[in-house]
Amino acid sequence: MLQWFGTFYSDVFLVKLFNRSVTAGMIIVVLIAVRVLLRRAPKIFSYALWGIVLFRLLCPISISSGFSAFGLLSEPVEKAEQVQLAVYDGIADVPTLDRNGAETDMDVQKRGSVSQKTETAMPEVTESRTGQNAANSWKTKLSKKENRILGALYLVWGMGVLLLLCVNMFSMIQLRKKTRASLQIRNRVFLCDEIAVPFCLGIFRPQIYLPSSLTPQEREYIILHEKHHIKRLDHIIKLAAFLALCLHWFNPLVWIAYILAGNDMEMSCDEAVLKQMDRDIRSEYSASLLHLATGRQIIAGGGLSFGEGNPKQRIKNIMRYRKPSFLLMGAVLLVCASLAVCLLTDPEEKQPDPVNETVVSEKQKKTEPDAEEKTETDAQSELDAQTILAESKGAAYIRNAGDASNLYKIDAANTLWGEGRNDYGQLAQNTQDYGFYNDPVKIAEHVIHVDFSQKGFMVFLTEDHKLYGVGNAGGGALQQYDSFDWEMYLNGEHYAISTPYLLMEDVTYAVCGRDDVVALKEDGTVWTWGTVYINGGYQSSDVYFIEKPKQILKNAVVITGGWFHHAALLLDGTVWTWGYNSAGNCGIVDRTVIGEPVCVAENAVMVWTGDLGLDPTYETIAEYEGFYPMQYNNTVIQKADGSLWACGENIGTEIHEIQGAEGRYEAVSSAVFQRIDSMEYFLLNSEK
């Protein structure tokens, strides 16, 4: 059960909750200092400033501004994960990994540290991926034990929330019992013998309850006080604050803010009553407060009590109250407005000059570069790319790829084995059936590389550089037909290929997308076919389908791809992306589907893309049972100076709606490349 909690909740909810709590905590520290500076100012200003904290704790909307205080803290960095990974000085020292990220017995001689995760496909060089990737962070590579730990943390958090709600509910029930025998003396004002302090209770039609022991004069003061609460909707605000406290109970700064905001709320209401009276009632009002403070009791989260707050502080504030001057009010108002703008907003996404000179949109595509037209910088970039190719010679391809539906492995003899589902014939057994193969079955020999799609098809590359495909051909990825009937796909019917079909020759690398295949040929040309995108669902007419292989780039040295998008690195150091872009993962501000490759970066020496998910190093399909991957999308590039830049999910600070493998959800994402401190990737050696 604990493992289920860990995998079920380890996606965006935890990141959102923790990030909001940390951000709100920083704001709370600032407001505590500001509150001291405003101690002589009307308390309504201090009370209003706590609304910034409440907004940060509860509201999922992110507002961008060039005046945000958070833009001054540091340069934009990847803030979702900061974990350890291996960076290697030379290909010869790189460990051999299977696609599940497990090392072979080869020694790792040089290992550094980085963080962030992506997937790479390049000639003779790639990183490992399970299902979609190989990653080494709490979100993308959790063992069963770590999942149980994460699940335990979620249970503790949930129990804390439940405990606070139960205490609040118990307090509410007790108050309701005590107020059953009440006498109404005015509209929604009641006298009650069973209560010791006055309070306001209710949400839509709040009612004021007064102790029977109050004098007529005290009643007037208190009714004015409670009515002012109701007029300002303090009963609603306090309920929202209590809900925020329940969600963020683990943050001690939130508890401090809840208490201080309650004090400021009461003191501002005291001042409003004093201002409303035509005579000085400070002494009588303070005496009433002191008298009632001795009978303080727990009030439910949505209730307001006249005796709440710090009585000593409230009395001191009452006794020194003076009507503020116009100059003081104006100055304090200006300070509060400035704080609101700075603390309520997040930094605007800015285009870093080292990555993109201009913001690239779908309408600002570059024409494909000509190999003959190269500047001095281009020549240097080409040298870097050629160095990558030279150093990568003899490195391994992906030899292990899979998820809970299918697992494909290449053994030491270069024989490809598969297990799992065969409903599309994806195990290449010359049959299509709905059984589940728990034991490996032989698919092909002389195989050096395998990749798969969660849509039920896979491709593999043989030693003679021929690319084969098998499985679900419904999206057109396995173009074995003379003419393709798209209507079959729309009607839920599928072409099933149960015998390996030759897709292309002279291929040095290939990757699967969602419904398409991208191949890099030995001459540096990049080809693709299948369904590049379906915008709006399978019944949509907005479909980009390529029936036969189409050349889309040339002079390429690296291709990479995943569930949602692809990227390529060319000899001149430019990076080109295309595909689904809802997370800004293509590095293009226009978050629509990108049908043709668009240049998004220059002076790069490597690119990784991916729909990254949890990465268990399971050896058999049975070990995947009950495993639910949490996925996100990024493009990461490495510049010639060694710096790393990323766009997509968990980059930046703004929250956007993203299309994931299991549906749409909200997450932090950036369509603009931002510099990150580190990134995790693996380069593979071949198994001898």
N, C-alpha and C positions, 0 to 999 in steps of 0.2 A: 504493500500500500504506500509506503514511504517513497519507493522508487516511482510509483505512478504519480504522486504529488510532485516530485521533482521534475519529471518530464512534462507533465501537463502544464505546470505554471512557469517553467523556466524561460519562456519566451519574453515578450515585450513587457508584460505586466510588472515583473520584478524590476526591470531596468527603469521603467517609468516611475514606479513607486519610490525606489531608492534615489533616483536622480532628483525627483521633486522634493524629497525630504532633505537631501543635501543642499539643494538650492535654497529652499525655505529656511534651512538652518543658518546659512550665511546671511540671509536677509534679516533674520531674527536678531543676530548679533549686532548688525548695523542699527536696527530699530531700537534695541536696548540702549545703545549709546546716544542715539538721537532723542530718545525719550528723556534721558537725563538733561540734555541741552534744552529741551522744551518744557522743563518742569514748571516754569513760571507762565507758560502759555496756556490758553484754554485747552482742557483735556479732550475736547472734541477732535482736535488735530491728531493727538497721539492715538486716540481710538480709531480714527479713520485710517491711519497708516497701517494698523494691523490687518486691514482688508487686503493689503498686498500679500501678506503671508497666507491668508486664507485662499486667495486666488491661486497662488503658487501650489498650494497643497492639494487643491481640488479640481481646478479647471484644466482640462486637457488641451486647451487652445494656447498656442505659443504666438506671442506678438513680437514682431521684429522692429528694431529701432537702431539707428546709428548712435543714439545716446545711451544705449544700455551699459550699465556699469560692469556687466559680465564680460564685455568685449575688452575691458582693460586688464583683466586678470592674466591672460596669456594669449598667445597666438592660437588659432584654431587647431585642435588636435583631436584625434579619435578618442572618445571618452567612454565608449561602451566596454571595451575589454583592454586590460593591460596584463598580458600573461607571457610566459616564457616560451621561446621557440628556438629552433636551431637555424643558424645562418652559417653557411659554409664558405670557406675561403677559396676552395678549388673543387672542381667536379670529382677529382680523384679521391678526395677525402669524404665524399658524401655517402651516407649509409643507403643501403638498398631497402626500399619500403614497398609493401604491398599497398593496394588502394585503400585499405583500411587504416593505413598509417602505421602499421606495425613494422619495426625494423627487423632485418634479417641478421645473420650472424656477422655480417661485415662490420669492421670497426669504424667507429666515428672518431676521427682524429681531431677535428676542429669543430667546435660548437660554440656559438654565441648565444645571444638572447634577443628576441624580438617579440612582438605580439600583433594581433589581428590575423585574419585568415582569409585565404582566397584559393582558387584553383588555377592551375596553369596547364596549358598544352603547348608543346613546342617540339620540333624535330629532335628526336633522341633524348629529350629532356622533359620531364613533367613532375608535378607534385602528386601525391596520392590523394584520393577522394573516396569516401564511403558514401555510396549513394550519390552525393553531390560533391564531396570535398574531403580534405584532410585538414583538421584544425585542432588546436590544442588549447582551447579556452573553456571556462566553465560552461559557456553556452553551446560550444560546438564539439566538445570532446569530453563527455561525462561518462565515467565508468558506472557500473551498477552501484558501487559503494558511494560514489559521489552523488548519484541520483537520490540515494536514500538519505544522505546528509542534507541535500537540498530540500527533499521532501519533509524531513524533520523540522527544518527551519520554517517552512511554510506552515506546518502544523502548529508550531509555537506561535507564529504570527497570527494565525487564524484563531487560536485559543485566546490570545490576548484581546483580539477584537471582540470575540464572543463574550469574554468576561466583562469587558466594559459595557457592552450592550445589555448584558443581563443585570449588572448593577444598576444601570440607568432604568431598566424596565421595572426592577424591584422598587426603586425609589418612586417611580411614577405610580405604581400600584398602591404603595403605602400612602402617598399623598391623596390619591383618589378616594381611598377608604376614609381618610380623615376629613375630607371635604364633603362627604355625603350629606351630613347634617349641617347645612349652611343656610344662612338667612340672607336673602337678596335685599340690599338696601338701596341700590341704584342699578342702572342698566349695566349688567355684567360686573357688578361689584357685590361681593358677598362677605358676611361676617361668619366666622367659624370659631367654635370654642376649642377645637382640638389642635390648633396650630399655634406656634410660638412666634412666628415671624410672618410678615406679609409677603406675598409672592404673586407673580403673574403666571398663569398656566394655560396652555392651549396653543394651537397653531393658526387655524383659520379664523376662529372666534375666541381669542384669548380672554380669559376672565381674571379678575383681580380678587384675591382672597385676603381678608384682613383679620387679625386676631381680635377677639371680642374685648380684650383688655385695653385697647387703644383709646385714648381720649379723643373727643371730636376734633380738636386742633391737629393732633397727630394724624388722624385719618385724612385730613385735607392735604397735608404735606405728602403723605405716602401715595394717595390716589393720584396727585399731580405727577409724582415721580414715576409710578407704574404706567400711567397713561402716556407719559413721554417715551417710555420704553416701547410701548405698543405703536406709537406714532412713527418711531424710527425703525420699526420692524426688528427691534433687538431680539425678540423671541425667535425670529427666523434665523437671524445671524448667529445667535448662540447655538441653535440646533446644528447649523452647518459647521460651526467651530467644533462642536462635540463630535460630529461625524469625522472631521479631519483628524481630531485627536485619536479616535478609534483606529483609523487607518495608519496613523504614524505614531502609535503609542510607544514604539521602540526608540524614538528620538527624544531625548530629554529636553532639547531646546523647544520642541513643540509643546511640551507640558508647561515650560516657563512662559511661552508666548500665550498659552491659554489662560494662565493665571493673570498675567499682566494685562492682557486685553480685557479680561473681566473687570479688573480694577479700574482701568481707564473708562470702560463703558459706564460703570457706576458713578465715577467722579464726574464724567461729562454730563450725566443725567442730573446729578446733584446741582451742578452749575446751571443747567437749564432751568431747574425749579427756582433757584435763587434769583436768576435773571428775570423770571416771570413775575415774581412778587413785587408789590409796590412799596414794601418796607423791608427793613433788615430783620431776617428771621434766622440768621446763622446760629445763634445760641440755641433757640428752640429746636431747630432742625438737627443740630448736632446732638442735643440731649435725646431726641427720639432715636437717632441712629445708635447712640451708645446704649440706650435701654434695650433696643431690639437685638443688638449684636450679641447680647448674653444668651439669647435663645436661638442661636443659629443652628440650622439643620441642613442635611443634604437635600439639594434640590435636583430634580431630574435634568437631563441635558437640555431639554427645551424649556425649562422653567426659569423664571427670573425672581430673585428674592431681594427685598429691600435691604436685608442685612448682609448681603454678599459683599465680596471684596475685602479689602483690608480696612477695618473700621478706624484704626488709628490714623492711617494715611488719608482716609476720606475726611475725617474730622479736621485734620490739619489743613487739608485743601479747602474745606468749607470756610474755616476761620480766616484764612488769608485771601479769600476770593475777592477780587475787585473786577469791575467791568473793564475789559481790555480796551486799549486805545485803538484807533483806526490804523495807526502806523504799525503797531505790533501785529494786528490781525493780518495786514497786508504782507508783512515780512514773513510771518509764519506760513501763510498760505502759499507764498512763492517757494519756500523751502520744501513744503510738503508736496507741491506739484512737481518740483524737480526730482524729489526722491521717488515719486510714483513713476515718472517716466523712466528713470534710470533702473529701478528695481523690478518693475512690472514686465519689462521687455527683455528680449534676448538679442544678441548681436545679429546684425544683418549678415546674410551669406555674401561674402565678397570673393571675387575671382582672384586667386593668387597669381601674380605675374609670372612666377617660375613655371607654372604648369600651362595655363592658357593665356595667351595675350588678349583674347577677346572671349566673351561668352558665346559659345557655339550653340546654335539652334538648328532645328531641322531644315530651316530655310537658308542656313548659312553654310552649306556643305562645301568642302573643298573638292576640287576635281582631283582625280587619282593622280598621285605624283608620277612624274616620268623619271625613269632611272638615269637618263642622260642629263637631267637638269639638277645638279647638286651644287650646293654652296660648300664652303670650307667646313661649316658646322655639320652639314649633311654627311660629308665624307667621314668626319670623326664619328658620327652616329653609326654610319655603316660599318666602320671598323669595330665599334663596340659590339654590334650585332654579329659580325663575322667571328669575333673573339668568342662570343657565347657559343656559336655553332662549333667552332674548333674545339673548345674545351669540353663540350658536351658529348663529343663522339664516344660511343660505347656506353653511354648512360642508358638507364632502363626506361621502358614505357610503363604505362599503367598495367599492372598484372593482377590486380584484385579490385573488383568493383561490385557493389551490391547494396541492397536494402532489404526490408522485410519481405519483399515479394520475390526477388531473385538475387542470387549471388553467383558471380562469375570469377573463376580463378585460373591463372596460367601457372602450371607447375614447372619444375626445373627442366623438364624435357620439352618445354614449349607446347604442351598440350593444353587446350582450353577445356575446362569443365564448368558445368552449370548445375544449379539446383534451384528449387522453388516452383513457381507457377509456370504453366505451359499453355495458358488459355489462348495465346496468340501464336503458339508454336515457337516461342522464343528460346527454347532449349534445343532446337534444331534436331529433333528426333523423328523427323518426317511425319509428324502427326500433331494435330491440335486437340488438346483435351483439357479438362478442368480439374485434373488431379494435382496434387502438390508433391513434388519430388524432394524428399528429405535427404536422399543420398545423391552425391554428384553423378552426373551423366556426361559422357564424352561428347564434345561438340565438334572440335577440329584439332588438327595437328599443325605444327610449324607456325604457331601464333606468337606474336611478340607484343601485342597491345590490344586492350579491350576497353570499350566504353559502353555505357548503357543509358537508356532513358526510362524514367518512371512511367512512361506511357506504354511500356510493354515491348520495346524493341532494343536491340543492341547491335553494335558494329565491332568487328575485329580486324586487325591488320596482320597479314602473314609475312614470313621472312622475305618473300619475293615482292613485298610492297604492294600487294593486292588487298583492297578493302572489300570486306563482305558484310552483309547485313542479314538479320533474321528476326522474325517476330511480327509485331503490329505494323502493317504498312498502310494503315488507314489514313494517316496524315500525309502520306506521300514521301516519307523519309526513305523508304526502301523501293526506289523507282524501278520495279521490275516489269511494269505494264507498258503496253503500247499506247494506251489512252487511259487517262485516269478519270473515274467517275466520282466527282466531288459529292454528288447527292448521296452516295452510299455512306460517306462519312457523316454527313448531316443527319442521316436517318439512323445513326447508331450502328451501322454495319461497318465491318472492318475487313480489309485485305489481311490475311494471315499468311505469313511466309514461314514454313516449318523446315525448309532446307536452305542452308546458306546461299545467298544470292550475291553474285559479283556486282559491286556498285561502281568501282573505279580502280584503275591501275596506276602505277607510278606514284603512289601516295606515300608520303613520309609521316603523316600524322592525321588524325581525325577525331572529332568530338561530337557527341550527341547533344542536341538541345531538347526542348520539350517535344516538338513534332518535326524537327529538321536535323540535318547532318551538315557539318562543315568539315571540309577536307583541305589539307595543305599538300600540294604536289611537290615533287622533287625539283621542279623548275621555279618554285617560289610563288606560284599562283594559288589563290584561295578560291574554292568552289563551294557552293551550297545548293541545297534542294530540299523540298518538303514544304511544310507550312511554317513560314517565318513568324507569322502572328495571326491570331484571330481576335480582333478587337470587339469585345462585347458579347462573347459567348459563341458557341458552335452554330447557332442559328443566325448569327450576324452575317451581313453581306460585306462587312469590312474585313476582308481576308486577303492576306498576301501569300499566295501559293506558287511555288516554283516547281513545275512538273518534272523538268529534266535539269541535270547539273548546270549551274550558271556560274561563270567566273565573275567574282565581285572585287578582287584585289589582285595585285601582282607585287613582286619583290618583297614577299613576306618571309619572316623568319620564325614567327611564333603565332600560333592561334590558341585560343582558349574559349571555353564555353560552359554553359550550365543550363539550368531549367529555363531561365528567362532571357539571357542575352549572351552575346559573343563579343570577342575583341581580337584584334590582330596587331602585331608589331611589325612594321616594315623596316627594310634596310636603312632607310633615311632617319630612323628613330621616331617616326610618328606612330601614334596609337589611334586605331579606328575601332568604333563600337557600333553595334546595331542590335535590335530586338526590343523586348518589353522594357519600359523605362519608368515604371510607376514610382520606384524608390529613388529616381535620379541616378540609378546605377550605371547608366550609359555615359554619365558625365555631361548630359545635355539638359538645359534648364526646362525646355518644353517636355513635360512628363507624359508624352504620348508614345505610342509604339514607333520605333525607328526601323523602317524597312530596308534602307540601304546603308552601307558603312559610312560613318561620319567621323572626320578627324577631330579628336578631342584633346590631344596632347602632343607635344613635340619633345625632342631631346630625351627620349626614354630608352632604356636598355632592357626592360622587362615589363610584362603586364600579366596580371592575374584577374580573373573574373570568377564569380560563383554565386550560387544559391547555397550558402553555407549552412550546415546543420550539425546536430549532435553526431559525434563520430566514435561509436563504440568499436573496438578492435575485435569484432566477432569473427570466428573462423568458419562457422557453419550457419546455415540459414535458420536453424532452430533457435539459435541464440538471439535472433532478432525479435522473437515473439514478445509482444507487449511493448515494443519500442516505438515511440511516436516522435519523429524528428521535428525539431523547431528550426526554421530556415530563415535566412535573410540574404540580401543581395549586395554585392560590392564590386567595384572595379578598383584595383590597386595598381599603381605604376611605380617603377623605380627609375629615378632620373640618373643621368650620367654621373652626377656628383654623389650618388649613393642615397639621396633622400627618398623618402617614400610618401606618396600622395594617394588619397583614397576619396571615393565618392560613393553614394548609395546609403544603405541602411546603417544606423548607429553612427553616422558621421554628422557633425554639426550639432545644432540645438533645436532646430525647428521640427515640429511634428507634422507628418503628412499621412494621408491614407495610402496604403500600399497593397498591391495585389500579390498575395502569396500563393503557395501551392494548394493551400486548403481554403482560400477565400481572402477577402479584404480585411485589413486590420490597420490600426494606427501605430506609427513608430517614428522615432527620430530618424531623419534622413537628410541628405544634402545632394543636390544635383551639381554642385560645384566641388572640384577637387580641393581637398584641404590636406595640409601636411599632417602626417601621423608620426609618432615616435618610433614605432616598430611594427613589424608584420611577421606572421608565421608562414613559412613555406618550406617545402621539402624538394630537393633535387635527388633523382634516383640513379643508382648504378645498376647495371645489368647483372643478372644472376649468371654466374659462369657454370 
